[in-house]
C-alpha cells in the first residue's frame, strides 16, 4: 500500500505547487499589484517596494493553499481517471476510500503548515509590511491613504458618518483631519450638518474635543471654532471611544490566534459594540477553519475528479474556480451573519462542515458506482 500512496502523491504534489503559485499570483495581481506599482512609479525606493511585495505573500498563501489543494486533487484524480488508472486500481481490489488516505494525509499536512504560518510568519510579515508601507507613504507624502471612516447609528438608523482623512495616533488618542456628516431623518437622507476639524483628542473620560475647524448646515448657517465639544444645537459628535475605533481598525492578520483572542477579551471588557466583537470572533476561528479547508477541498476534489468520461484539464480549472467562488462567498456572508444572527464558531465552521458532508456523500456515491 505504500506504493499506492506514493503513486497518488506523485500525481498530487506537482499540481498542488502549480495551483498555489497560480492562485497566489492571481490574488496578488488583483489586490496588490496596482498599489506596489504606484509606489514604484512615484519614486519609492525599489528595495522597499520589493520587500513590501514579498511580505504580502505569506498572508495570501494561507488563503491559496486550500485552493491549490482543490486544484491538485481535481487535476490529479482527473488524469488518473481519464487514463483508466483508477479503474485498474479498483479492479485490483483497492477501494476509493483507501485512495483517500494519502489525499487526507497531504491535505492535513498542508492545513497544519498553513496554521503554523498563520501563527508565526503571517503576523510578523503583516506587521512588517504595515511599517514599510507607512514609511513609503511618509516619503511620498501620501498621507491620505491612511484615511478611514465609520458610521454612527441612533435608534437603528444611520445618524452620522465620521471620516478621518489624516489617520490616528493611538499613543496620544488623536484623530487628524476629521469630517463629520450629520444626516437628516427624511426619505432622501441628505446631510444636514457638515463639520470639519484639524484634529480631535479624547478627553480620557467620555468625550472627544475637536480643534480648529468649521461647520455648515444645510440651511446656510456657518461657523468656525478653535475648540469644539458636543453641541446640543448641532447634535454632532464622535460617539465611539478610542477602544471602539481600535476594534474597527483591527487587522486580524497582524495577530496570532492567542493575541487576537486576548484582544477580543479586552474589547469585551471595555464595552466595545457586541456586533464588532462577534465579527472579530468569527475571524479568530477563521484562523483555524480557513487552513483546515485544505483537508475539506482535498476530500471534495478527489471524488469530483473521478469521472467516467475523458476530460481536459480545463474542466478541473473551471470546477475548482466555481467551488472556490461558492466557498468564499459563503464564508464572507457567514462573517456578516456571525455579527448577531448565528454563533461565531458556527459561522466560521459551517463552510467546512458543509464541504465535509458533501465530500463524504460524493465518496460514497463514487464507491457505489464502482
Buried (B, 14 or more C-beta within 10 A) or exposed (E): EEEBBEBBBEBBEEBBEBBBEBBBBBBBEEEBEEBBEBBBEEEBBEEBBEEBBEBBBBBBBBBBBBBBBBBBBBBBBBBBBBEEBBBEBBEEEBEBEBBBEBBEBBBBEBBBBBBEBBBEBBBEBBBBBBEBBBBBBEBBEBBEBBBBEBEBEEEEEEBBBBBBBBBBEEEEBBBBBBBBBBBEEEEEEEBBBBBBBEBBBBEEEEBBBBBEBEBBBEEEEEEEBEEBEBBEEBEBBBBBBBBBBBBBEBEBBBBBBEEBBEBBEEBEEBEBBEEBBBBBBBBBBBBBBBBBBBBBBBBBBBBBBBBEEEBEBEBBBEBBBEBBEEBBEBBEEBBEBBBEEBBBBBBBBBBBEBBBEBBEEBBEEBBEEE
